[in-house]
Amino acid sequence: MPNIVLDTNVLVSALWTSTGNAATIIRLVLTGKIIPCFDSRIINEYRTVLQRPRLAFSPPDVTELLTEIIGRGVSVTVSPSSIALPDEADRKFYDVATFCEAYLVTGNMKHYPKESFIMNPADFLRVMSD
């Protein structure tokens, strides 16, 4: 089973629509076909963003999603890398992905270097189907 690090925007997309690529990836997590990797900073960001009033997500849905990710995933502690990133807030996702030898799935490809393990949801699903 491959490891995956999900950028927060993937969770937002999955909660917005149950038919998109992001929701399909979440279903793969829920069925144990992929293993989410995270650290405390990532979980804190998920919680903070998904609870924003302007997103209007159901609190029970957010709690259930985070409980599933934490329960099915791997929590790690990593040291920060020194790679240059356009947005320092994205470093945690990059560092956890490299530490766990995981795919980093994001809707914001421009925030990360061009590396083979970093891809958008559609590309990740193509990799999984190969």
OpenMM code with the backbone's topology and positions (N, CA, C; nanometers):
from openmm import Vec3, app, unit

residues = "MET PRO ASN ILE VAL LEU ASP THR ASN VAL LEU VAL SER ALA LEU TRP THR SER THR GLY ASN ALA ALA THR ILE ILE ARG LEU VAL LEU THR GLY LYS ILE ILE PRO CYS PHE ASP SER ARG ILE ILE ASN GLU TYR ARG THR VAL LEU GLN ARG PRO ARG LEU ALA PHE SER PRO PRO ASP VAL THR GLU LEU LEU THR GLU ILE ILE GLY ARG GLY VAL SER VAL THR VAL SER PRO SER SER ILE ALA LEU PRO ASP GLU ALA ASP ARG LYS PHE TYR ASP VAL ALA THR PHE CYS GLU ALA TYR LEU VAL THR GLY ASN MET LYS HIS TYR PRO LYS GLU SER PHE ILE MET ASN PRO ALA ASP PHE LEU ARG VAL MET SER ASP".split()
positions = [
    Vec3(0.0835, -0.1187, 0.0000),
    Vec3(0.0000, 0.0000, 0.0000),
    Vec3(0.0875, 0.1244, 0.0000),
    Vec3(0.0598, 0.2152, -0.0910),
    Vec3(0.1414, 0.3372, -0.0962),
    Vec3(0.1069, 0.4343, 0.0160),
    Vec3(0.2073, 0.5100, 0.0549),
    Vec3(0.1889, 0.6190, 0.1504),
    Vec3(0.1517, 0.7451, 0.0740),
    Vec3(0.0726, 0.8302, 0.1395),
    Vec3(0.0302, 0.9549, 0.0766),
    Vec3(0.0277, 1.0659, 0.1808),
    Vec3(0.0656, 1.1846, 0.1392),
    Vec3(0.0481, 1.3050, 0.2199),
    Vec3(-0.0500, 1.3918, 0.1425),
    Vec3(-0.1564, 1.4307, 0.2087),
    Vec3(-0.2611, 1.5098, 0.1451),
    Vec3(-0.2492, 1.6557, 0.1862),
    Vec3(-0.2307, 1.7404, 0.0876),
    Vec3(-0.2346, 1.8837, 0.1137),
    Vec3(-0.3773, 1.9168, 0.1578),
    Vec3(-0.3914, 2.0167, 0.2394),
    Vec3(-0.5216, 2.0524, 0.2949),
    Vec3(-0.6244, 2.0800, 0.1864),
    Vec3(-0.5820, 2.1352, 0.0738),
    Vec3(-0.6769, 2.1675, -0.0326),
    Vec3(-0.7444, 2.0423, -0.0881),
    Vec3(-0.6808, 1.9269, -0.0760),
    Vec3(-0.7427, 1.8016, -0.1207),
    Vec3(-0.8589, 1.7652, -0.0279),
    Vec3(-0.8413, 1.7843, 0.1017),
    Vec3(-0.9500, 1.7569, 0.1958),
    Vec3(-1.0665, 1.8528, 0.1742),
    Vec3(-1.0353, 1.9790, 0.1496),
    Vec3(-1.1402, 2.0771, 0.1224),
    Vec3(-1.2198, 2.0344, -0.0001),
    Vec3(-1.1515, 1.9970, -0.1059),
    Vec3(-1.2192, 1.9527, -0.2285),
    Vec3(-1.3042, 1.8293, -0.2043),
    Vec3(-1.2523, 1.7363, -0.1255),
    Vec3(-1.3263, 1.6132, -0.0978),
    Vec3(-1.4548, 1.6413, -0.0206),
    Vec3(-1.4500, 1.7375, 0.0699),
    Vec3(-1.5697, 1.7716, 0.1465),
    Vec3(-1.6688, 1.8541, 0.0647),
    Vec3(-1.6192, 1.9269, -0.0355),
    Vec3(-1.7080, 2.0047, -0.1209),
    Vec3(-1.7889, 1.9165, -0.2151),
    Vec3(-1.7255, 1.8147, -0.2700),
    Vec3(-1.7962, 1.7301, -0.3654),
    Vec3(-1.7578, 1.5841, -0.3463),
    Vec3(-1.8558, 1.4999, -0.3396),
    Vec3(-1.8303, 1.3572, -0.3167),
    Vec3(-1.8000, 1.2820, -0.4459),
    Vec3(-1.8011, 1.3518, -0.5586),
    Vec3(-1.7812, 1.2835, -0.6865),
    Vec3(-1.6475, 1.3147, -0.7529),
    Vec3(-1.5672, 1.4011, -0.6954),
    Vec3(-1.4429, 1.4409, -0.7588),
    Vec3(-1.3260, 1.3495, -0.7258),
    Vec3(-1.2121, 1.3823, -0.7853),
    Vec3(-1.0893, 1.3045, -0.7634),
    Vec3(-1.0463, 1.3056, -0.6176),
    Vec3(-1.0603, 1.4203, -0.5523),
    Vec3(-1.0199, 1.4286, -0.4112),
    Vec3(-1.1041, 1.3348, -0.3249),
    Vec3(-1.2337, 1.3297, -0.3504),
    Vec3(-1.3205, 1.2400, -0.2744),
    Vec3(-1.2854, 1.0938, -0.3017),
    Vec3(-1.2471, 1.0639, -0.4234),
    Vec3(-1.2039, 0.9278, -0.4570),
    Vec3(-1.0798, 0.8904, -0.3771),
    Vec3(-0.9882, 0.9838, -0.3630),
    Vec3(-0.8667, 0.9583, -0.2844),
    Vec3(-0.9027, 0.9338, -0.1383),
    Vec3(-0.9941, 1.0116, -0.0850),
    Vec3(-1.0371, 0.9907, 0.0541),
    Vec3(-1.0993, 0.8521, 0.0691),
    Vec3(-1.1773, 0.8095, -0.0287),
    Vec3(-1.2342, 0.6742, -0.0216),
    Vec3(-1.1245, 0.5681, -0.0212),
    Vec3(-1.0157, 0.5916, -0.0943),
    Vec3(-0.9025, 0.4977, -0.0921),
    Vec3(-0.8392, 0.4926, 0.0465),
    Vec3(-0.8335, 0.6065, 0.1142),
    Vec3(-0.7837, 0.6088, 0.2523),
    Vec3(-0.8781, 0.5283, 0.3416),
    Vec3(-1.0085, 0.5538, 0.3276),
    Vec3(-1.1078, 0.4896, 0.4144),
    Vec3(-1.1162, 0.3389, 0.3942),
    Vec3(-1.0790, 0.2930, 0.2761),
    Vec3(-1.0827, 0.1486, 0.2493),
    Vec3(-0.9463, 0.0829, 0.2702),
    Vec3(-0.8496, 0.1599, 0.3173),
    Vec3(-0.7188, 0.1039, 0.3486),
    Vec3(-0.6300, 0.0767, 0.2289),
    Vec3(-0.6618, 0.1326, 0.1143),
    Vec3(-0.5810, 0.1089, -0.0058),
    Vec3(-0.4589, 0.2001, -0.0139),
    Vec3(-0.4637, 0.3111, 0.0589),
    Vec3(-0.3485, 0.4011, 0.0715),
    Vec3(-0.3385, 0.4432, 0.2176),
    Vec3(-0.2185, 0.4768, 0.2591),
    Vec3(-0.1931, 0.5112, 0.3996),
    Vec3(-0.1558, 0.6590, 0.4092),
    Vec3(-0.2382, 0.7372, 0.4788),
    Vec3(-0.2034, 0.8779, 0.4951),
    Vec3(-0.0912, 0.8956, 0.5976),
    Vec3(-0.0007, 0.9847, 0.5660),
    Vec3(0.1090, 1.0189, 0.6580),
    Vec3(0.0919, 1.1657, 0.6963),
    Vec3(0.1266, 1.1968, 0.8200),
    Vec3(0.1060, 1.3319, 0.8704),
    Vec3(0.1916, 1.3532, 0.9937),
    Vec3(0.2015, 1.4783, 1.0336),
    Vec3(0.2582, 1.5112, 1.1643),
    Vec3(0.1589, 1.6016, 1.2351),
    Vec3(0.1908, 1.6426, 1.3546),
    Vec3(0.0954, 1.7227, 1.4324),
    Vec3(0.0639, 1.8556, 1.3644),
    Vec3(0.1608, 1.9116, 1.2934),
    Vec3(0.1370, 2.0393, 1.2244),
    Vec3(0.0336, 2.0237, 1.1129),
    Vec3(0.0407, 1.9131, 1.0417),
    Vec3(-0.0547, 1.8879, 0.9339),
    Vec3(-0.1946, 1.8698, 0.9914),
    Vec3(-0.2079, 1.7891, 1.0945),
    Vec3(-0.3393, 1.7678, 1.1558),
    Vec3(-0.3946, 1.8995, 1.2093),
    Vec3(-0.3103, 1.9807, 1.2694),
    Vec3(-0.3560, 2.1114, 1.3193),
    Vec3(-0.4056, 2.1998, 1.2049),
    Vec3(-0.3346, 2.1977, 1.0920),
    Vec3(-0.3800, 2.2773, 0.9781),
    Vec3(-0.5120, 2.2235, 0.9235),
    Vec3(-0.5221, 2.0916, 0.9087),
    Vec3(-0.6485, 2.0335, 0.8628),
    Vec3(-0.7632, 2.0839, 0.9510),
    Vec3(-0.7464, 2.0699, 1.0807),
    Vec3(-0.8524, 2.1063, 1.1753),
    Vec3(-0.8867, 2.2551, 1.1639),
    Vec3(-0.7863, 2.3394, 1.1614),
    Vec3(-0.8080, 2.4841, 1.1554),
    Vec3(-0.8793, 2.5248, 1.0274),
    Vec3(-0.8322, 2.4763, 0.9150),
    Vec3(-0.8907, 2.5149, 0.7861),
    Vec3(-1.0317, 2.4587, 0.7703),
    Vec3(-1.0491, 2.3312, 0.8013),
    Vec3(-1.1794, 2.2681, 0.7787),
    Vec3(-1.2875, 2.3213, 0.8718),
    Vec3(-1.2486, 2.3863, 0.9810),
    Vec3(-1.3462, 2.4438, 1.0736),
    Vec3(-1.3738, 2.5916, 1.0459),
    Vec3(-1.3169, 2.6458, 0.9406),
    Vec3(-1.3420, 2.7868, 0.9087),
    Vec3(-1.4898, 2.8067, 0.8773),
    Vec3(-1.5522, 2.9048, 0.9402),
    Vec3(-1.6948, 2.9285, 0.9171),
    Vec3(-1.7301, 2.9511, 0.7700),
    Vec3(-1.6435, 3.0174, 0.6954),
    Vec3(-1.6772, 3.0480, 0.5554),
    Vec3(-1.6853, 2.9223, 0.4692),
    Vec3(-1.6215, 2.8124, 0.5121),
    Vec3(-1.6314, 2.6871, 0.4371),
    Vec3(-1.7620, 2.6139, 0.4691),
    Vec3(-1.8158, 2.6377, 0.5869),
    Vec3(-1.9464, 2.5842, 0.6285),
    Vec3(-1.9557, 2.4322, 0.6218),
    Vec3(-1.8456, 2.3643, 0.6508),
    Vec3(-1.8506, 2.2185, 0.6568),
    Vec3(-1.9179, 2.1756, 0.7862),
    Vec3(-1.9865, 2.0650, 0.7809),
    Vec3(-2.0521, 2.0097, 0.8983),
    Vec3(-1.9458, 1.9670, 1.0001),
    Vec3(-1.9532, 2.0175, 1.1241),
    Vec3(-1.8542, 1.9760, 1.2244),
    Vec3(-1.8453, 1.8239, 1.2421),
    Vec3(-1.9572, 1.7503, 1.2424),
    Vec3(-1.9434, 1.6042, 1.2533),
    Vec3(-1.8699, 1.5421, 1.1332),
    Vec3(-1.8907, 1.5977, 1.0128),
    Vec3(-1.8201, 1.5460, 0.8949),
    Vec3(-1.6694, 1.5699, 0.9069),
    Vec3(-1.6324, 1.6889, 0.9545),
    Vec3(-1.4904, 1.7213, 0.9727),
    Vec3(-1.4295, 1.6290, 1.0776),
    Vec3(-1.4980, 1.6130, 1.1892),
    Vec3(-1.4474, 1.5266, 1.2961),
    Vec3(-1.4313, 1.3837, 1.2471),
    Vec3(-1.5300, 1.3339, 1.1743),
    Vec3(-1.5232, 1.1964, 1.1231),
    Vec3(-1.4065, 1.1794, 1.0267),
    Vec3(-1.3890, 1.2750, 0.9358),
    Vec3(-1.2788, 1.2663, 0.8389),
    Vec3(-1.1441, 1.2661, 0.9102),
    Vec3(-1.1249, 1.3579, 1.0026),
    Vec3(-0.9964, 1.3653, 1.0734),
    Vec3(-0.9732, 1.2413, 1.1599),
    Vec3(-1.0771, 1.1908, 1.2218),
    Vec3(-1.0644, 1.0689, 1.3020),
    Vec3(-1.0205, 0.9520, 1.2148),
    Vec3(-1.0776, 0.9399, 1.0969),
    Vec3(-1.0410, 0.8323, 1.0045),
    Vec3(-0.8964, 0.8471, 0.9564),
    Vec3(-0.8572, 0.9679, 0.9202),
    Vec3(-0.7199, 0.9903, 0.8729),
    Vec3(-0.6209, 0.9554, 0.9833),
    Vec3(-0.6471, 1.0033, 1.1034),
    Vec3(-0.5555, 0.9765, 1.2149),
    Vec3(-0.5544, 0.8271, 1.2480),
    Vec3(-0.6699, 0.7653, 1.2494),
    Vec3(-0.6784, 0.6240, 1.2848),
    Vec3(-0.6184, 0.5302, 1.1817),
    Vec3(-0.6204, 0.5702, 1.0568),
    Vec3(-0.5700, 0.4845, 0.9496),
    Vec3(-0.4301, 0.5229, 0.9032),
    Vec3(-0.3782, 0.6323, 0.9589),
    Vec3(-0.2538, 0.6858, 0.9085),
    Vec3(-0.1334, 0.6610, 0.9965),
    Vec3(-0.0245, 0.7231, 0.9546),
    Vec3(0.1032, 0.7133, 1.0232),
    Vec3(0.1443, 0.8540, 1.0657),
    Vec3(0.1602, 0.8711, 1.1960),
    Vec3(0.2050, 0.9988, 1.2498),
    Vec3(0.3563, 0.9945, 1.2656),
    Vec3(0.4231, 1.0991, 1.2167),
    Vec3(0.5691, 1.1042, 1.2223),
    Vec3(0.6135, 1.2379, 1.2790),
    Vec3(0.7380, 1.2430, 1.3160),
    Vec3(0.8029, 1.3675, 1.3558),
    Vec3(0.9231, 1.3849, 1.2647),
    Vec3(0.9295, 1.4983, 1.1972),
    Vec3(1.0361, 1.5204, 1.1002),
    Vec3(1.1088, 1.6509, 1.1297),
    Vec3(1.2309, 1.6566, 1.0853),
    Vec3(1.3077, 1.7806, 1.0923),
    Vec3(1.2829, 1.8599, 0.9642),
    Vec3(1.2747, 1.9908, 0.9750),
    Vec3(1.2512, 2.0720, 0.8555),
    Vec3(1.3655, 2.0614, 0.7551),
    Vec3(1.3301, 2.0558, 0.6289),
    Vec3(1.4298, 2.0546, 0.5216),
    Vec3(1.4732, 2.1981, 0.4935),
    Vec3(1.5710, 2.2105, 0.4068),
    Vec3(1.6181, 2.3441, 0.3704),
    Vec3(1.5831, 2.3796, 0.2264),
    Vec3(1.5005, 2.2978, 0.1608),
    Vec3(1.4626, 2.3244, 0.0228),
    Vec3(1.3828, 2.4550, 0.0150),
    Vec3(1.4065, 2.5308, -0.0904),
    Vec3(1.3339, 2.6568, -0.1085),
    Vec3(1.1935, 2.6275, -0.1596),
    Vec3(1.0948, 2.6823, -0.0907),
    Vec3(0.9552, 2.6663, -0.1306),
    Vec3(0.8908, 2.8041, -0.1400),
    Vec3(0.7988, 2.8226, -0.2338),
    Vec3(0.7332, 2.9529, -0.2469),
    Vec3(0.6517, 2.9919, -0.1239),
    Vec3(0.5962, 2.8927, -0.0545),
    Vec3(0.5141, 2.9192, 0.0640),
    Vec3(0.5666, 2.8329, 0.1784),
    Vec3(0.6258, 2.8965, 0.2758),
    Vec3(0.6858, 2.8253, 0.3892),
    Vec3(0.5846, 2.7358, 0.4613),
    Vec3(0.4590, 2.7721, 0.4585),
    Vec3(0.3557, 2.6927, 0.5257),
    Vec3(0.3392, 2.5544, 0.4632),
    Vec3(0.3875, 2.5357, 0.3409),
    Vec3(0.3762, 2.4059, 0.2736),
    Vec3(0.4916, 2.3109, 0.3057),
    Vec3(0.5925, 2.3605, 0.3742),
    Vec3(0.7102, 2.2788, 0.4051),
    Vec3(0.6731, 2.1506, 0.4800),
    Vec3(0.5800, 2.1598, 0.5717),
    Vec3(0.5438, 2.0419, 0.6517),
    Vec3(0.4960, 1.9273, 0.5630),
    Vec3(0.4195, 1.9565, 0.4596),
    Vec3(0.3709, 1.8523, 0.3697),
    Vec3(0.4860, 1.7895, 0.2915),
    Vec3(0.5725, 1.8746, 0.2414),
    Vec3(0.6885, 1.8271, 0.1657),
    Vec3(0.7786, 1.7406, 0.2536),
    Vec3(0.8068, 1.7879, 0.3730),
    Vec3(0.8987, 1.7162, 0.4620),
    Vec3(0.8420, 1.5812, 0.5066),
    Vec3(0.7139, 1.5761, 0.5376),
    Vec3(0.6533, 1.4488, 0.5774),
    Vec3(0.6532, 1.3520, 0.4580),
    Vec3(0.6233, 1.4022, 0.3396),
    Vec3(0.6224, 1.3160, 0.2206),
    Vec3(0.7609, 1.2579, 0.1938),
    Vec3(0.8636, 1.3396, 0.2031),
    Vec3(0.9979, 1.2870, 0.1763),
    Vec3(1.0393, 1.1892, 0.2860),
    Vec3(1.0066, 1.2188, 0.4107),
    Vec3(1.0410, 1.1294, 0.5220),
    Vec3(0.9724, 0.9938, 0.5069),
    Vec3(0.8456, 0.9943, 0.4665),
    Vec3(0.7666, 0.8707, 0.4569),
    Vec3(0.7762, 0.8032, 0.3204),
    Vec3(0.8554, 0.8623, 0.2305),
    Vec3(0.8623, 0.8119, 0.0928),
    Vec3(0.7214, 0.7987, 0.0368),
    Vec3(0.6459, 0.9067, 0.0511),
    Vec3(0.5041, 0.9104, 0.0153),
    Vec3(0.4816, 0.9996, -0.1057),
    Vec3(0.3691, 0.9771, -0.1700),
    Vec3(0.3212, 1.0713, -0.2702),
    Vec3(0.2690, 1.1936, -0.1959),
    Vec3(0.2956, 1.3106, -0.2495),
    Vec3(0.2368, 1.4344, -0.1984),
    Vec3(0.1327, 1.4767, -0.3000),
    Vec3(0.0070, 1.4771, -0.2595),
    Vec3(-0.1026, 1.5102, -0.3501),
    Vec3(-0.1567, 1.6476, -0.3121),
    Vec3(-0.1599, 1.7361, -0.4121),
    Vec3(-0.1980, 1.8746, -0.3891),
    Vec3(-0.2713, 1.9309, -0.5095),
    Vec3(-0.3569, 2.0257, -0.4832),
    Vec3(-0.4197, 2.1011, -0.5903),
    Vec3(-0.3396, 2.2247, -0.6267),
    Vec3(-0.2310, 2.2483, -0.5557),
    Vec3(-0.1466, 2.3668, -0.5773),
    Vec3(-0.0053, 2.3259, -0.6174),
    Vec3(0.0084, 2.2730, -0.7360),
    Vec3(0.1391, 2.2252, -0.7822),
    Vec3(0.2453, 2.3358, -0.7822),
    Vec3(0.2038, 2.4596, -0.8046),
    Vec3(0.3005, 2.5698, -0.8114),
    Vec3(0.3667, 2.5977, -0.6766),
    Vec3(0.3115, 2.5427, -0.5687),
    Vec3(0.3685, 2.5644, -0.4354),
    Vec3(0.4853, 2.4711, -0.4055),
    Vec3(0.5120, 2.3779, -0.4950),
    Vec3(0.6135, 2.2754, -0.4685),
    Vec3(0.7093, 2.2626, -0.5869),
    Vec3(0.8269, 2.2067, -0.5614),
    Vec3(0.9200, 2.1819, -0.6724),
    Vec3(0.8653, 2.0721, -0.7636),
    Vec3(0.9138, 2.0682, -0.8855),
    Vec3(0.8727, 1.9637, -0.9790),
    Vec3(0.9493, 1.8363, -0.9455),
    Vec3(0.8831, 1.7481, -0.8723),
    Vec3(0.9415, 1.6193, -0.8355),
    Vec3(0.8389, 1.5114, -0.8635),
    Vec3(0.8857, 1.3921, -0.8952),
    Vec3(0.7961, 1.2859, -0.9415),
    Vec3(0.6959, 1.2402, -0.8365),
    Vec3(0.7246, 1.2611, -0.7097),
    Vec3(0.6325, 1.2155, -0.6046),
    Vec3(0.5254, 1.3191, -0.5707),
    Vec3(0.5330, 1.4371, -0.6322),
    Vec3(0.4364, 1.5438, -0.6076),
    Vec3(0.3430, 1.5518, -0.7278),
    Vec3(0.2134, 1.5363, -0.7023),
    Vec3(0.1172, 1.5355, -0.8136),
    Vec3(-0.0198, 1.5825, -0.7700),
    Vec3(-0.1001, 1.6144, -0.8689),
    Vec3(-0.2378, 1.6539, -0.8400),
    Vec3(-0.3239, 1.5287, -0.8239),
    Vec3(-0.4461, 1.5436, -0.7744),
    Vec3(-0.5299, 1.4263, -0.7503),
    Vec3(-0.5528, 1.3390, -0.8736),
    Vec3(-0.5764, 1.3983, -0.9889),
    Vec3(-0.6011, 1.3197, -1.1102),
    Vec3(-0.4800, 1.2352, -1.1453),
    Vec3(-0.3620, 1.2943, -1.1384),
    Vec3(-0.2403, 1.2187, -1.1700),
    Vec3(-0.2171, 1.1070, -1.0693),
    Vec3(-0.2446, 1.1328, -0.9419),
    Vec3(-0.2285, 1.0276, -0.8416),
    Vec3(-0.3217, 0.9103, -0.8709),
    Vec3(-0.4448, 0.9395, -0.9060),
    Vec3(-0.5386, 0.8311, -0.9367),
    Vec3(-0.4945, 0.7519, -1.0595),
    Vec3(-0.4328, 0.8188, -1.1560),
    Vec3(-0.3776, 0.7461, -1.2727),
    Vec3(-0.2653, 0.6526, -1.2282),
    Vec3(-0.1796, 0.7001, -1.1397),
    Vec3(-0.0708, 0.6166, -1.0870),
    Vec3(-0.1288, 0.4947, -1.0149),
    Vec3(-0.2320, 0.5171, -0.9380),
    Vec3(-0.2940, 0.4065, -0.8626),
    Vec3(-0.3608, 0.3046, -0.9536),
    Vec3(-0.4047, 0.3482, -1.0691),
    Vec3(-0.4732, 0.2548, -1.1594),
    Vec3(-0.3773, 0.1784, -1.2492),
    Vec3(-0.2517, 0.2195, -1.2532),
    Vec3(-0.1519, 0.1493, -1.3367),
    Vec3(-0.1108, 0.0168, -1.2772),
] * unit.nanometer
topology = app.Topology()
chain = topology.addChain("A")
for resn in residues:
    res = topology.addResidue(resn, chain)
    for name in ("N", "CA", "C"):
        topology.addAtom(name, app.Element.getBySymbol(name[0]), res)
